[in-house]
């Protein structure tokens, strides 16, 4: 369900690295409770766009706004405290700490800060949500690959984000894990969370996303429902090339 005022807006968002334009004047809005897919071939600028939104990179030009307030000039830490949290393509956990300690860090340092028993209870609630409560006291080095992803997601959720950025969260999963992963993201969708999903798994895009923005060579080439964009000839050319389109 879309609200009238967007939670997140990009207007002319551009990132240059010397002579390379990695993201070129991107415009899109994300409404509250919406799951938006950010898709495109490898090297199209999707992760760079997430880096701009999360503050890992600052835009060369253009604006990024959270509920109408520009955030593009803020640090990643300040943006996280305002309510934008993300996962990464390569899982980033604190290896010397337990599963619970990793998730507690999200509760303590996130958008809504919790301490002591409240932080512990909230961290356990997030571990239950991702199906890992029974491994709360395990060290992350003892976990399977999908479980490390679950821990990272639980830590991200523990910060109570207004906008959740998932950067290829389903990548590297085997078919059984992939089914479990899609079901988990679907539960987040059903909770009414606002999510931007960078993903190559088209089954996930079709089943989870309300809308998609398609990028190619740093530029937005299409926007619409998954059905609309995946049948767009320009999108097909971007993925397959002119000879196969």
N, C-alpha and C positions, 0 to 999 in steps of 0.2 A: 504494500500500500504506500503510495507516494504522498508526501506532505507538500503543501504549497511552496514553502521556503526551503531551498536546498540546505543540507547540512554542510556540504563541501562544494566549492566552486573553483574551477580553474578557468582563467581568462588569458589567452595569449601566452600561456606558460611555455617558456623556452629555456633550453640549456645548451650552451655551446662549450666545447672543449677545444680551444684554439680555433682552427678552421672547421672542425666537425660540429655539425648541428645534431645533437643526439635527440632532442625533443624540440619540435618546431611549431610554436604558437598553438598549443593544444587548448581547446575549450571543451569542458563538460561540467555537468552538475551531478551530484549524487543526493538523492532525496532520503529523508529519514526512513528507516526500515527497509531500504532497498538493497538488493545484492546486485552489484554491477560488475560485469566481467570486463577486464582489460586484456584484450587478446591481440595476436599478430605473430608473424614469423619471428624466429630468433634474430636479435639485433634490431628490433623495430622501435625500441625505446620504452618498453613497458616498465622494466625495473627501474630505469632512470626516472620515469614519471613517479613511481612510488617513492624513490629517494627524494624527489622534490617535495612531495606531500609530507613525508615524515621528517624532513629537515636534515637528512643525511647529506643532501646537496642543496645549495641555494639557487633559485632560478636566476638566469642571466637577465631575463626580462619577463614581464607578465605578472599576474597576481594569482595567489592561492589564498582562498578565504575559508574559514571555519565559522559557520553561522554568521556570515557577513563581515567577520573581522579578519583583515589580512594577517597571514601567519608566515609568509614566505621569507621574511627577514629573521625569523626566530631560530634558535638552536634546536637540535633534535630533542634535547632534554625538555626545553620549554614547550615544544609542540606536543610531546608525550604527556606532559602535565595538563595540557589543555584538552586532551582526550583523543589523540590519534596514536594508535599502537599497531605494531606490525610483527609479522614473522619474516624469516629470511630464507632464501633459497638453500643456503647451507646453515643447518641448525646451529644456533649459538646458545649454549648452556654453560653453567658454572660447574665444571667437571668435578671439583673437589667437594661439592655439596650434595646433599640428598635431594630427591625429587621434591619433597615438601619445601625445603629451603629455597630451591630455585623458584617455585611458584610464589612463596611468601615474598620474595624480592619484588615481584610484580605488584603485590598488594601494598607493600611499604612505600615503594618509590613511584607508583603510578599516578593516574589522574585523580582518583579518590584515595587518599592515603589512609591506611589502616595500620594499627600497631598492636603488639602483644597478642592476647587471646583472640581479638577480633580478626587480626591478620591471619592467625592460624586457622580459624574457623572458615574464613573466606577462601583461603588457599585450598583447604580440604574440599570445600564445595566445588571449586573449579576442577579439582582432580576427579571428583565424582562425575562431573559433567563430561569429562573426556575419557572416563572409564579407567582411571589409574589410581583410585583411592587405595587399593590394596598394595600398591608399590610406593606409597608415600615415603617410607623410610629407607628405600633402596638408594644406592648411589647411581648417578646417571650413567656411569660406565657399565652398569649391569643391564642396561635396557636394550631392547631391539630398536631398529631404526625407526619404525613407526611410533614406538613409545617415546623416543626422544622428541619426535615431532609433536606428540600429544602433550608432553611436558612444556615445550616452548609455547604451544597454543594456550595451555592453561595459565602459564605465567603472563602471557599477553592479555588474556581475559581477566586476570586478577586485578589489572589496573583499571577496570571498568571503562573501557574505551567507548567514546561516542562513535568513532569510525575505526573499524578493524581492517587492516591491510594484510592480505594473505598472498605472499609472493611464491607462487608455485609450490604451495603446501603439499600438494598431492604427488609431486615429482618423486620418482625413485621407488614408489610402492609397487609391490606385486599385486596381482589381480584381487586376491582376497583382501589385502590391506587397502587397496583402492576403494573397494566397495564399502569397507568400514569407514574410510576417510570421508567419502562423499556423504554417508549417512550422518557422520558427526557434523559436517558443515551444514547439512540440512537441518539438524537440530538447532544450530545457531540461528539459521534463517527463521525457523519457526518461533524462536524466542523474540523475533523482531529486531535483531541486530542489524546495523548498517555496515555493509561489507563491500570492499573492493577486492576482487579476486583476479590475480594474474595467473593464468592457467593455460596449459596446452591440451589438457584432457577434455575433449569436446563433449563426452558424456556428462561430465561435471558442469560444463558451461550450459548445456541444454537443460539440465535438470535443476540447476541451482539459481541461475541468473534471471533477473527481471529484464535487464538491458545489457547491451555490450557496446563498448567503444573499441574499434579496431584500429590498430596502428600499423604503419609500414614506413620504414626509413625515417622514423621520428615524427611522422605526420599522421593525424587522424584521417582515415579514409572512409569510415562508415560508423554509424551509430544507430541502434535500434534493438528490437528483440533478438534473441539468439537465432530464431528462425529467419528473420529478415536479413541479418548481417551474414549469416552463413550461406545464404543463397545469392548474395550480391556478387555479380561478376567481377567487380574490382577486388573484392576480398578473396575470391577464388584465385584470381591471377596473382595476388600477393603471396598466397600460400603455395601455389603450384607452378607459377610462371606462365608466360604467355602461350607456350607450346601446349600446355595441358589444360588451360582454362576453357 
